[in-house]
Amino acid sequence: MSRAPRLLLTLTLLAASPAPAGLKVESPRQGGLVLGTAVPVHVTGVRTPPSCTLDGAPVQPAWVRLPRDQHWYAELQVTPGRHTLRLKRGLRRAELEFEAGLTSSVALGERVAARFLAEHAPDTVAWQWGPAVYLYGLARFAERSPQRAAYTRYLQAYHAHHAAQGLPTIDYPDVCPPALSAIWLAREAGDPSALPNADRVADFLRNEPRNPLGALEHLGQDSRMRRLARRARVLRFVGLGWISDWVHSIWVDSLVMYALTAVHYGKATGDTNLVEFGLAQPGIFARVLQDPRTGLFGHAWDWQRQRRQGGVWLRGNGWVATSIVDMLEEIPASHPRHAELLAILRPLAQGLLATQDAAGQWPTLLDGPETYQEASGTALAAYALARGAHRGWLPPAALDAAKQAFRGLSARLLRRPVGHSLTGTSIATSAWPRWLYPRIPKRADVDYGVGAYLLLAGELQGEGW
């Protein structure tokens, strides 16, 4: 997803990834939290697996080599409570403490939410797609959490702030999804005060010209982002002219950013035209971007040149899967689009199940198992798999995969003075040449990553571990 202020910064960071330096424990983290009593142990930086002691006693895990170089995974069975794990390979050593036996995905979600809320007052959160996914995740998580009232007040304060200061120009899809939390307030909290914010987005969705595919351009028809991309044609002389190809393109991100927003707004207000417009979008995207062999989606489609852009991107496939399960929730099985959406979702889910690694995570390029594991895409994919299994749209194996993903993500949380941080989310990722994806930096506490984790934590409420 393109964000102009980050473009030059991102390009300067795309140096070759360094080789692993020494023994590093990816999970569990120091002070980590483990759901149930099977501890996901993931280590890197050693060519052969390390030896281990648990609470002072030697243990012999059944190590599995992960696709990335010098990455190893095993599970240790422990009793509930606090434990000390020591690992050694030659002169390289690591020691950490963790707590096992946790039983509530919601309790973990509350810790992650607490960290983000403490760091981001509602009047400092931007009207943009990344914060919008966090707010949507928080809203949906509130339905399952005892902290619902506090989260609702936060959402109300966010929308009141933006209503008072004035919304930015709504002129391309990435500024649409903040409406999702405004719609939630009206539908689920009985507070329609934020709907005027969503009305602005709905006006754009109704009036924005459709491209020949029947979709909205990723950069809009007349936005500042589109004008910047047009100017990038001069960069062809330095090998970056592909940026200007984004001008006539659709990106899978948009299935959450504008299509899901259209469906939710239409259902909340009785605008059937917007509902039908939103429901039609997955089929439009699938016809040009879904691989019939794998079920997986490419990142973007240049409709003018009739070619795909970017790679088989994990988070993008998570956007697709999330949008579809949340759309299916809005319509009965008798709806004409219901069967079409399932026909897209089911092969996509099979593609995701086939590319999940032994640690329960997914690589940032689904056709590149050697690329790094990425948290936000893993959470989105797992959320869609869990929701699909819970509703009977997907087989039980989808729920098992989602639970393993959540257990792995949660074991990597970092303890903070307030709450816990979600680690391992790649920063904003555009439809780059494929080789750039694994060089996109990862960060902790990225808004859309936190939102995806909260969606998953809420969906797994009540599951056994």
N, C-alpha and C positions, 0 to 999 in steps of 0.2 A: 504494500500500500504506500503510495507516494506522499511524502510530506516535504515540501520544498525546503524548509529551513534545515532539515536534516540531511539533505542530499549530499552537499559537499562534505559535511562531517563524516557521513557514512562512507563515502568514497575514499576518504583519507585513512579510514580504519581497515580497509580491505586488504591488508597485508597477509602473506601466507601464515597459516595457523602454526604456532610453535609446537615442536614435539613435546610430549609429556616430560616434565622435569621432576623426577622423584616420585615416590609412592604418595598417592593422593586418594582419600576416601570420598567418593561422591555421595554414598549413602551407607549407613545413616550418618547424619551430621553430628558434630559435637553437640551434646544436649538435645539430640534428635528425638523424634516421636514416632513410635511404630504402632500401627494398627494391628491388633492381634499379637500372636507370638511367633510369627515367621518373619525374621529380620532380613530385609533386602540389603545385602552387602555388595556394593559396587566399588571396585578399586581401579585406579588407572596408574600409568607411569612405570609399570614393571612388565618385563617380557614373560615371566612365569609367575604363577599365583603366589601370594605371600603365605607364610605360616600364620596361624591364628591361635590366640588364647582368649577364652571367654571367662571373665571373673577369675582369672588366674589358672584355669585348666585348659590344656591343649584341646583343640577341636580340629576336625578335618572336614571342611566344607567341600561339597561337590561343585567345584568351580566350573563355570562355562565361559568360554572365550566369546566375547561380544564382537560384532563386526568391525568396530573401530580398533585400530592398532593399540595394543597394550591396555585393553579394557577387559576386566574379569568380573563375573557376577556369580553369587551363590546366595542361598538362603540358610539361615541358622535358626533352629528351633530353640526358643527360650521360654522361661516362665514369666508371667507378668511381673513388672517391677523395674528397677534400675539395674543396669548392667554396665560392665567395662569390657571393651573390646580392644585387643592389641594385635597389630599386624606387623610382620617383619619380612623383608626380602633383602638379604645381604645386609648392607649398612643402612638400608632405608627402613624407617619405622614410623608407625602411626598409632596413636592411642586416643580413644574417645569414650565418652559415656553417653548412654541413651536410655530412654524409658520405653518399655514394651507393654503390651496388654491394653492399649487404648481401644475403645469400642465405638466411638461416635465420630462420624465424619462431620457432623454439624459442629461439634466442639472444636475440631481442628479448623473448620471454616471460620468460626468466630475469632480464633486467634489471628488468622491471616487478615480478616476484616479489621480487627482492632488495630493492627499495625498500620494499615493503610489509612484508616480514619484518623488516627492520631497524627499522621504526617501530612494529611491533606484536608484542610478545612474546606467546607463546601463552596465557599465564595472564592476559592483559589483554583477550582477545578474547571478546566476549559470546556467549551462547547466544541468537542471534536470526537472523532470515532473511538480513539483509545480510551479516554475517560468514559465515553458512553457505554462501552462494553463492561467496564468496571461497574458502572451504575446499574446496568441491566442485570449483571450477575448478583449484585448486592440486593436488588429488588426481588429477584427470584429466590435468592437465598433467604431473604426475610420471611418468606412464606413458611419456612421450615425451622426458623430459629426463635428461641425465646427473646432475642434482642430485636424483634420485629419493630417495636415502637421506636427504638433509637434509630434504626436504619431508615425507617419511614421519615422521621424528622430530618435526617441528613438529606434525603432525596428532595424533600419539600424545600429545604434551605437552598439547595443547589438551583432548583428551578425558579425560586423566588429571586435569587440573586441575578440570574440571567434575564428574567423578565424585567427586572428593575433597570439593569444597565443596557438592555437591548441586545437581541440576538445578532450574531454576525450574519452576513449575507448567506442565504441558503442557495448555493449555486452548483453544488456537485455532491455525489452520494456520501462522501465521508463526513459531511456535516449534518446528515439526517438522523443517525441512530440515537442521539440524546433524547429524541422524542420517545424512544421505547420506555424509558423510566417515567416520563410524564404520563404516558398512556397507562402504565402500571398503577400509578397513583390514583388515576381516575377509576380504573376497573377493580383493583384489589384493595385499595385503601379508602375508597369512597371520597376522594379529594380531587375534584375536577379543576382546581385552581391552576394547575400547570398545563392544562389542555391548550390554552392559547399558544404556548411554545410549540406544541405538536402541530397545531393548525398551520403554523408557518411552514413547517416541513411538508405537511400534506399539500399545501398550495404548490410547492415545488414539484412534488411527485405527480400532481395532476397536470401541470402545465409544461414541465420540461419536455422538449421534443424527444421522441424515441428515435433510436438509430434504425438502420434497415433490418436489424435482427428483432426489433421490438423491445429492446432493452435500453437502459440509460448508459450514456458514456461514463466511463470511470472518472474522467476529469471534467464531466459536465460539458455543455455546449458553449458556455460563455463565462467560464470561471477564470480566476487568476491562475489557478493551477494549469489549466489548459493553455493559457497564453505563455506561461513559463516553459511548458513542454515544447510548444511550437518553436520557441527561440532556441531550443537545444539542437536544432538542425545544424547549427554551426559547429557543434561538437563532433560531427562526423569526421572532421579532419584529425581528431585525436582518438578516434575509435569509440566515442560515446554517443553516436548519433541515434542509437536504438532508443534513447530516451524520447525523442520526438515521435517514435512509433506509438507511444502511449495515447496519442491524440485521438485515434480512432480505435478504441479498444474497450472490452469489458473484462473485468477482473472478478474472480470468484468471491472476493471479500464482499462485493456488493450484494450478495444474496442475504447477508445479515444487514448490511448498512442501509439499503433502501427497500429490498424486497420484503424482508420480514417486518420492517417498520410499516410498510404499506398494508400488509395483512393485519397487523395488530391495530393500527389506526382505523382501518376500515371496519373491523369487527367491533371496535369500541364505539364508533359513531354511526354505524349503519351505512357506510359508504361501500356498497357492494362493488362498484367499479374498481376501487383501490384494492379490495380484497382479491378480485379476480386478476388484476394486474400483477400483484405480488405473487400469487400462486402460479402464474404462468412463467415466472422467471426461471425457476430451476430447470424446467424443460428446455428453455431457450439456451441456457448455459450448457446443459448436458449434451445437446446436439452438436456442439462444436468443441467441447472441452473434456467430456468424459471418455476415457479409453474403454472401448468395448471388451478388451482382453482382461484388463485389471480392475475395472470399475472406478479407477482413480481419476481425478481431475487435474488438468494442467492449470497453470496460474492465470493466464490471460489469453484473450483471442483478439488479434488484429483483424477486424472484419473487412477493412479496406484491402489489405494484402492477403487475406484468407490464410492466416497462419497463426500458430500458437506462439505465445511469448512466455518466457520464464520457464521454471522447472515444475516438477510434480511436487508441489510444496505442501508440507504437512499442515501448517496452520490454515492454508487455503482450503484444503480438504476438510479440515475441522469446521471452517466457516460454512461450507456447503452442507455438511452433515447436521450441524446445529440448526441451520435455517430450516432444513426439511423437517426434522422432528418437531420443531416448535411450530411450524406451519401445520403439520398433521394434527397437532393438538387442537387447532382452531376449527377443524372441519370434520363433519361426520364421514363415516366410511362410504356413504352413498354419494358423496360429492364427486363430480366428474374428474377433479384433479387428484383425488386420493390415490387411485391406482397408479397414476403417472408418477407421483411423488415416491410411492413405495418402489416402483420399478427403477427409480434412480438411486434410492437409499440402499436397497439390499445389495446390489453389486458393489457399491461404494463401501459398505460395511465389510463385505468379504475382502475387499482390497486392503482395508485397514487391519483386519484380523491377520491377514497374510504378511503384513509388514511390521507388526509389533515385535520388539525384540524380547529376549529372555528376561530382561529386567522390567518388562511391562511398559516400556517407553517407546516412542517413535522417533526416527531420525528426521531432521529438518527437510531432507529430500527423501520422499518415500521410495524412490527408485535408486537411492544412494545410501544403503545401510551403513556405509562407513562414515557418513556425516554425523554431526553431533546430535545428541538427544535434545529435544526442545520442549519446554514445559507448557507453554500456552497452547500449542497445537495438540500436545498429548492430552491436555485437559479438555479441550473442545471435542476431540475425537472420542475420548472416553465418555464425556457427557452424552453425546449423541448415541453411542452404543448402549449406555445404561438406560437412557430414556426409551430408546427403541425396544430394548428387551423388556422393560417394565410394562410397556403398552402392548406387547405381543407382536410388534412389527418385525423384531429381530430375534434370533435364537438365543437360548440361555448362555451360549458361549460368549456372546457379546457382553453380557453383564459380568462374567468372569474376567474378561479382558479389561473392562472398565475398572473393576475393583483392584486388579493388579496394578493398573496405571496409577490409581489414586494412592495406593499404599506406597508405591515408589516415589511419587511426587511429595507425599507428606513426610517421608523419611528424610527428604532433602531440605525441609524447612529450616531456616536459621532462627534461633532464639534471639529476640531483641528485648530491650528494656520494657517495651510495650508490645505484646503480641509476637508474631513470627513472620518472617519474610519468605515469600515464594521466590526461589532462585531459578535461573536457567531459561529465561524468556529472551528470545532474540528481539532486537529492536526493529522498528518499522522496516518492512521488507517489500521492496518493489519487484516488478517483473523483470528482474535482471537476467543477463546471461547465466546459464546454469552454474558455472564455476564460481560465481560470486556468493551464492547462498550460504555455503558452509563457512564463509569468511565474515558473515554478519555478526557483530558482537552480541553477546548475551548479557543481560542485566538482571538484578533482583528488583522485586516490587514494581514491575512494569504494569501499568493500569489494566491493560487488556488481559494480561496473564493472570492477574489477581481475579478479575471478573470471571474468566474461564474456570479457574479453580473453585470459585464460589458456586458457579452453576453445577459443577460436578459434585462438590461437597453436599449441596442440598439434595441433588437427585439420589445420592447414595444413603440418605437418611434411613435408619432402621436396618441397614444391611448388617449381616453378621461378619465377623472378622476372625 
